[in-house]
């Protein structure tokens, strides 16, 4: 390796970027696994930024000519040395090194150049709001972000590293010809590096996803078909080493998709990567989910004796469990729960008119109750304790154990009222439902991607096509196993496509009154077919007509807006009704808030001088919970909302600290200062419950670290 290191040093003197690429490949070869998944990592990806203003020092490439010339494209990446002129006459002086390391310079019109962002270099992201829908009152806001998902994931590390509860990813399946891009080019089905490019693309994003997930308890959900499921499984094992991973087979097309000389395809696969204590929660499921053998309850709820039986049932086994329960025979109803009787005392203190009940066993010996007096008082208040027997024959106390009471709380057994003793009156369970965790084979009619994916989407945004959208109810069910008991969960989808995940999260909120948030990340690419058609018209990425045909502007944003408003993009009430877990007209809409953004690429110098505060204001607000008012511009002193605050001038620290101490709901404050000592002095005076962040140092450092600059 010493010879290679020496050669790399010589290359570095001529072309630092080339040397860096070679160094990465040499390192990969040196560490190549003797077993497991081996693949070419390929050159770092890059993304075109057609609407980014060109600045000195930028990397750029030549745009395709509008006349559709036959000359092969120049794939070199140039550095902008200087700029001159204004408007359409603005020109850029560019430089690059040729194969021999010699400098080459050219001059080009700025409008014929496009900025390139390479994934190995630091970016300083912002979010530009482009629209919002507000129907959710004080609920937190969902977000839909248009941008290269690798860079959006990097951007989200600032507000959400280690805080995401669930990620749902439906990546390109790498099945068809030109159904996804690598390095701005569609990948052909006959590309010999097709699989390794896909793996390289996925690995970079999964590593960022891992940093976003909460290590204490969260889940990554990834869907795939048979073309890449083996490679994906190995990749997940390598990236998420030490986690629990399961794969489910799920039917998405009951009619089957015929294939020549092969079995018809009707299913695909779902990987669940579970971090920390995450695991699928028991949910109320229809009979189609499980067999009769998998049922967990039938008939009526079970009331158990409060007096313990079997082993450990005597007073000596738990002296604190021998105490009186006073029953008012006029109900009968509970009057009071006494304290444990002292050792050797077997008679309860008398209370006029009340009947003390002690845990006396059938053989006359002293027993014990199942729970402590304090716990029992809580159970009585909840209605999960009842009185049986009679005054003459003796009262018997029953209660609902944890599992049975959970079924009542979840609605498996209907509550129809309360008896005189305060206990719940519980009806029979609906034998058509099951409270369970399903097996790994899902054949659920509501998961039909044709009926409840494509056709449902056609009703919501008529005339706008999207290939193979997921069934809304399939995504909803899948998420429910992991966030159904987290009413404030944060759910991310960085291959958002038509926006099904965001739609499903909003449906879950309606079903239980939750305040879950979704972040849907997609780009605004047009299909390979549309690319050819638009280019034939002389259009290029960045042109208005081109961008309006992109997936985000044409499908994702309109679908999420329509789901909330109940209206199609043309303003007509959406036809049809939601089905299954929550049935109501789609035209009613959903009581949610959403904001739409474009990812931007900012100049760190301008950020440091407050010149582009508006670009990062949404990121600061997202970190504070994306609820309530957003601080949009810097003040002369400070600004506070109900959720977060910002100190812009350290001279106002005393007033700021006083105001913060009076704000009970604050969770986060930003202090803008270049002086670390000043920051610590102010931070030490703030309540310990607050997250205190130094700006802009924290923001800038996050993205320098992402690129390995520090």
Secondary structure, DSSP 8 states (H G I E B T S, - for coil): -HHHHHHHHHHHHH-HHHHHHHHHHHHHHHT--SSS------S--EEEETTS---TT-EEEE---TT---S------EEEEEEE--GGG-EEEEEEE-TTS-EEEEEEEGGGEEEEEETTS---EEEEEEEEEE-STTS-EEEEEES-HHHHHHHHHHHHTTTBSEEEE----S-STT-SEETTEE--TT-TTHHHHHHHHHHHHHHHHHHHB-TTEEEEEEEE-TTTHHHHHHHHHHHTTTSEEEEEEEES-TT-B--TTS--B-EEEEEEEEEET-----EEEEGGGS-GGG----SS---EESB--STT-BGGG-GGG-EEEEEETTTTEEEEEEEE--TT--S----TTEEEE--B-TTS-BB-BSS-HHHHHHHHHHT-EEEEEETTTEEEEEE--HHHHHHHHTTSEEEEEE-TTS-EEEEEE-TTEEEE---SEE--GGG-TIIIIIHHHHHHSTT---TT---HHHHHHHHHHHHTT-TT-EEEESS-TTTHHHHHHHHHHHHHT---EEEEEE-----HHHHHHHHHTT--TTSHHHHHTSHIIIIIHHHHHHHHHSB-TTS-B--SB--TTS--BGGG----EEEEEEEEE--HHHHHTTTTHHHHHHHHHHHTTS-S----S--SSEEE-SSEEEE--GGGHHHHHHHHHH-TT--EEEEE-S-HHHHHHHHHTS-TTSEEEEETHHHHHHHHHHTT--
